[in-house]
């Protein structure tokens, strides 16, 4: 089984390629930029995406969905709570002072809480964790007998994501973390949407927002 994590784009979004060597099927999480690099990683491991999934609809996590899908295939999925945000893709660049030229494309389907996606023996379960955005979704990944969490911009090492970008609150994001993420064992690895990895135990013990 294959799990490759690497940063893409000017904001360093953590993209993940999950693949099953036997079937050649893959799931790409947060392919928001650097289409060439994502394509190269897939080619290096002889993988073809079955799904292109996104933790939320900020441009650094989903901006190049159309181009990536045209290049490598796969179904582009997003939680419906973030469809209004996705429609504002180009406008989002102005929020952070970046002159981006991106347009939303037609999505292939919706992510829902509890939805299980499979690519060969890779299994990804969707966990709706609103707070950073209304549709923010974390992913429980099971491969090679290990469980890890991809938390997007919901939970970071020592911090949490912003909650002031559209109809959410700090209470929302903390409630999502407590009810959906802290239920996992302390040893569970966490790959956030930006920055270094952590574990559930480390965040339970020391994250100041969860005290």
Secondary structure, DSSP 8 states (H G I E B T S, - for coil): -EEEEEEETTTTEEEEEEE-TTT-EEEEE---S-HHHHHHHHHHTT-EEEEEE-S--SHHHHTTHHHHHHHH--EEEEEGGGHHHHTTHHHHHHHTT----------SEEE-TT-EEEETTEEEEEEE-TTSSTT-EEEEEEETTEEEEEEETTEETTEE---TTTT--HHHHHHHIIIIITTS-TT-EEEESSS--EEHHHHHHH-GGG-
